[in-house]
Amino acid sequence: TNHYVAEAMKPLDNPDAQTLRVVKLANSLATLCSGASLNKKALYAYMTETRFAEIKGTAYNEAAFLADSTFRYFDYRALAHLCAGSAYLFGPKGHLAPGLLKPGKGKPKASYDPDNAFITLPPLARRS
């Protein structure tokens, strides 16, 4: 009943945006969670299965905007909960996209900064 994991599990209305959000979330957790690492083979399989390469032009840019907007208020608390729930989301029996991550220790790499709790994630690149 983790709010942040539950929000990550809710599919977006746009399937292309959902694909981009899952990829961005997996990459972000692999980078920001202690001991977590991305399974590139599983990521490639996921991207092939969801036809990631076929999302082009305006459809890609709209999907990227929608996916990025789900991370607008991403903060340390959300990161901590998602790191703890990374095995549930992306582990070998993951409920969002199985096998995308080796979960690690379940906690953020960085320590909490009370002066700046928000974590800025780079936006998805736009395509012309």
C-alpha positions in Angstrom: 0.0 0.0 0.0 2.9 2.3 -0.8 1.4 5.5 -2.4 4.4 6.1 -4.7 4.6 2.6 -5.9 0.9 2.5 -6.5 1.2 5.8 -8.5 4.0 4.3 -10.6 1.8 1.2 -11.3 -1.1 3.2 -12.6 -1.0 3.1 -16.4 -1.1 6.4 -18.3 -3.9 6.9 -20.8 -1.4 7.2 -23.6 0.4 3.8 -24.2 3.4 5.5 -25.8 3.8 7.8 -22.7 3.5 4.8 -20.5 6.4 3.1 -22.3 8.5 6.2 -22.0 7.6 6.6 -18.3 8.6 3.0 -17.5 11.9 3.4 -19.3 12.6 6.7 -17.6 11.7 5.4 -14.2 13.9 2.3 -14.6 16.8 4.4 -15.7 16.3 6.9 -12.9 16.1 4.2 -10.2 19.2 2.4 -11.6 21.1 5.7 -11.3 19.7 7.0 -8.0 19.2 3.9 -5.9 22.1 2.4 -4.0 23.3 -0.9 -5.6 20.6 -0.9 -8.3 21.6 -1.6 -11.9 19.8 -1.7 -15.2 19.4 -5.0 -17.0 20.1 -3.8 -20.5 19.1 -7.0 -22.1 15.7 -6.9 -20.4 15.4 -3.2 -21.2 16.0 -3.9 -24.9 13.4 -6.7 -24.8 10.9 -4.4 -23.1 11.5 -1.7 -25.6 11.2 -4.1 -28.5 7.9 -5.6 -27.0 6.4 -2.1 -26.5 7.6 -0.9 -30.0 9.6 1.9 -28.4 11.5 2.6 -31.7 8.2 3.1 -33.6 7.2 6.1 -31.4 8.3 9.0 -33.7 7.7 12.7 -34.4 4.9 14.5 -32.8 3.6 11.3 -31.1 7.0 10.9 -29.4 7.1 14.5 -28.3 3.6 14.4 -26.9 4.4 11.1 -25.1 7.6 12.4 -23.7 5.8 15.5 -22.4 3.2 13.3 -20.7 5.8 11.0 -19.3 8.0 13.8 -18.0 5.0 15.5 -16.3 4.6 12.5 -14.0 8.0 13.3 -12.5 7.2 17.1 -12.1 7.2 16.9 -8.3 9.7 14.1 -7.8 11.3 14.5 -4.4 13.5 12.5 -2.0 10.5 10.9 -0.3 9.2 9.6 -3.7 12.7 8.4 -4.5 13.1 6.6 -1.2 9.8 4.8 -1.6 10.5 3.9 -5.2 14.0 2.6 -4.3 12.4 0.4 -1.6 9.8 -0.8 -4.1 12.1 -1.2 -7.0 12.1 -5.0 -6.7 8.3 -5.0 -6.7 8.2 -2.8 -9.8 11.2 -4.1 -11.8 12.7 -7.1 -10.1 12.7 -10.6 -11.6 9.0 -11.0 -10.8 8.3 -7.2 -11.2 4.7 -6.1 -11.6 5.5 -3.1 -13.9 8.2 -4.5 -16.1 9.8 -7.7 -14.9 13.6 -7.9 -14.8 14.5 -4.3 -15.8 16.5 -3.8 -12.6 18.7 -5.5 -10.2 17.1 -3.8 -7.2 20.1 -3.2 -4.9 19.8 -2.1 -1.3 16.4 -0.4 -1.6 17.5 3.1 -0.6 18.7 6.2 -2.4 22.5 6.7 -3.0 22.4 10.4 -1.9 21.4 11.5 1.6 18.4 13.7 2.3 19.0 17.5 1.8 16.4 19.3 3.9 17.1 22.6 2.0 16.3 20.9 -1.3 14.1 17.8 -1.2 13.2 18.0 -4.9 15.2 15.9 -7.3 15.4 17.2 -10.9 15.4 14.4 -13.4 16.6 15.3 -16.9 13.7 15.5 -19.4 13.3 13.0 -22.1 15.0 14.2 -25.3 12.6 15.6 -27.9 12.7 14.3 -31.5 12.3 16.4 -34.5 
